[in-house]
């Protein structure tokens, strides 16, 4: 049994119109999904790597701590209701 020889396929030459349509379709594909970046091999948790998570945590923690200290310094005590002041006068 002889195997038939494979004839090489002849690529048809693309015209300028086909080139333009191909380029425009690639541009549209890029507009639809612009982030075709390679995946980060160091990103194990979601889309962030450890230094980014650590920085975000420390930034949030320090901000909340400073706001907490500011609230404690501005605290002037609980307001006393009129009902309790009336009871003390009697």
C-alpha positions as CSV (number, residue, x, y, z in Angstrom):
1,X,0.0,0.0,0.0
2,X,1.5,3.2,-1.1
3,X,0.7,6.4,0.7
4,X,-0.2,9.2,-1.5
5,X,2.1,12.2,-1.5
6,X,0.8,15.2,0.3
7,X,0.7,18.3,-1.9
8,X,1.7,21.5,-0.1
9,X,-1.1,23.8,0.4
10,X,-0.7,27.1,-1.5
11,X,-1.5,30.1,0.7
12,X,-3.6,32.6,-1.1
13,X,-2.2,36.1,-1.0
14,X,-4.1,38.5,1.1
15,X,-5.2,41.6,-0.5
16,X,-5.0,45.0,1.1
17,X,-8.7,44.9,1.9
18,X,-8.3,41.6,3.8
19,X,-5.3,43.0,5.7
20,X,-7.3,46.1,6.7
21,X,-10.3,44.0,7.9
22,X,-8.0,41.7,9.8
23,X,-6.3,44.6,11.5
24,X,-9.6,46.2,12.3
25,X,-10.9,43.0,13.8
26,X,-7.8,42.7,16.0
27,X,-8.2,46.3,17.2
28,X,-11.9,45.6,18.0
29,X,-10.8,42.5,19.9
30,X,-8.3,44.6,21.8
31,X,-10.9,47.2,22.7
32,X,-13.3,44.5,24.0
33,X,-10.6,42.9,26.2
34,X,-7.7,45.2,26.5
35,X,-5.9,43.3,29.3
36,X,-4.2,40.4,27.7
37,X,-1.3,40.4,30.0
38,X,0.6,37.3,30.9
39,X,-0.4,35.9,34.3
40,X,1.8,36.8,37.2
41,X,3.5,33.6,38.4
42,X,3.9,35.1,41.9
43,X,0.1,35.8,42.3
44,X,-1.2,33.0,44.4
45,X,-4.2,34.8,46.1
46,X,-6.5,36.3,43.6
47,X,-4.8,38.8,41.4
48,X,-2.4,40.3,44.0
49,X,1.0,39.1,45.1
50,X,2.1,39.2,48.7
51,X,3.9,42.6,48.8
52,X,0.7,44.2,47.4
53,X,-1.5,42.5,49.9
54,X,0.9,43.5,52.8
55,X,1.0,47.1,51.6
56,X,-2.8,47.3,51.3
57,X,-3.3,45.8,54.8
58,X,-0.8,48.1,56.5
59,X,-2.2,51.2,54.7
60,X,-5.7,50.3,55.8
61,X,-4.7,49.4,59.3
62,X,-2.7,52.5,59.9
63,X,-5.5,54.7,58.5
64,X,-8.1,53.2,60.7
65,X,-5.8,53.4,63.7
66,X,-5.2,57.1,63.1
67,X,-8.9,57.8,62.8
68,X,-9.5,55.8,66.0
69,X,-6.9,57.9,67.9
70,X,-8.5,61.1,66.5
71,X,-11.9,60.1,67.7
72,X,-10.7,59.3,71.2
73,X,-9.1,62.7,71.4
74,X,-12.3,64.4,70.3
75,X,-14.5,62.4,72.7
76,X,-16.0,64.6,75.4
77,X,-18.1,62.0,77.2
78,X,-21.6,60.8,76.8
79,X,-24.3,63.4,76.7
80,X,-26.5,63.3,79.8
81,X,-30.2,63.2,79.0
82,X,-32.7,65.6,80.7
83,X,-34.4,62.7,82.4
84,X,-31.4,61.9,84.5
85,X,-30.7,65.5,85.4
86,X,-34.3,65.9,86.5
87,X,-34.0,62.9,88.8
88,X,-30.9,64.3,90.4
89,X,-32.6,67.6,91.2
90,X,-35.5,65.9,93.1
